[in-house]
Amino acid sequence: MDQYISSAALANHALLISCESNSYIPKSMPPTSDAVLVICNSGVKHDIGGGEYPVRVRQCADALAALRRLKPGLRNLRAVSLDDVEEAAAEGILDPLTWCRVRHVVTENARTARAAAGLAAGDLETVGQLMGESHVSLRDDYEVSCKEVDALVEAAGGFEGVYGSRMTGGGFGGCTVTLVRSERAEALVEYLREKYQEDFEIDCQPFITSAGEGAKCLLVEKK
């Protein structure tokens, strides 16, 4: 997704990406006069090529293979419903851990669709709520967060003017992204910097940003 957004990003838009069809739909972000994004760096380095990341990939593949016993011909986990997951668990097709992993995938797909609809409707309260639910799922069902990232999300979530916060990226460290009312962004940055320094003795390097344009060619005039 990093390469996708870097090449296809549109200013003031999020992209609803389909990895199945390799297509995307731009979704307008709120004007920066209303809301902006605050990014924080937990300082915990991650390596998505090793450790637990390939384990999650394998667990999802195992879940799909198991679910095909219930629904032959399933293309991928995107075609799975929460009812399918619960039925498979009830019949003993999915063990408890795999059930948690696939439940995250299925509910995250649903949250993504609802968030896109929320952006289209200008309903930032719903978008923020879904961001928080996403983080809880990533933390508890997919287990790819860490205490430092959780602390940043929790601190941001309790700050006045914040719509929602969650981890971003491959997990096991890295950054958080927070949607906040524009007039509260500077205060949030200072609060998170001080709180994280107090808790972990690390500068979380918070900064305010918004959705920007992707990579493009620039014409340089020779002199």
C-alpha positions, 0 to 999 in steps of 0.5 A: 500500500505504501507504493500505491499511495505514493504513486496514486495519492490525490491532495485532500483525499483518502484512497479506498484501495481494492487489493483484489482488483488493483483499483482505488476510489478517491474519498474526500478528506475534510478540509484542513480548516475543519480537521487535520492528521497528527502523526506520532512515532513510537520510536519502536522499530519494526521489521515486517519481513521477519518475526511475527509478520510472516506468522500472521500471513500464514495464519490468514492463509490457514484460515482461508484453507479451513473456511474453504471446507465450509464454503468451497470456492472462496477466493480470499478472506474478503469474500468471508462474512462474520457469520461465516467465521462464527459458523466455522468456529462453532463447527470446530473448523477454526481454532480460537487463535485463527478465529481471532485473526480472521475476525480481525480481517473480516471486521476491518474490511467492514470498518474500511467500507464504513469509514469510506461512507463516513468520509463521503458523508462528512461524518467525522465522529463515525470515522473517528470511532471506526479508527478506535475500533480498528486499533482495538482489533489490531491490538487484541485480535490481530496482536500487532500492536505494542505498549508504546503504540497503545499508550499513544493511541490511548493518550490521543483518544482522551484528548478534547477535539480528537475524533479517533486514533489508531496505529498505522503501518505494518504493526509491531511498533512504528507510528500512530495517526490521529484525526483531530479538529484543526483548532486543537491540533497544536495543543494535541502535539504538545500534549502527546510530546510531553506525555510520551516523554514522561512515560517512555523518555522518548520524543514521539516527534509529533507533527501535523499533516494532511492528505497530499498529492502523490509522486509526480513529474516536475518540469525543471527549466534549464537556465 
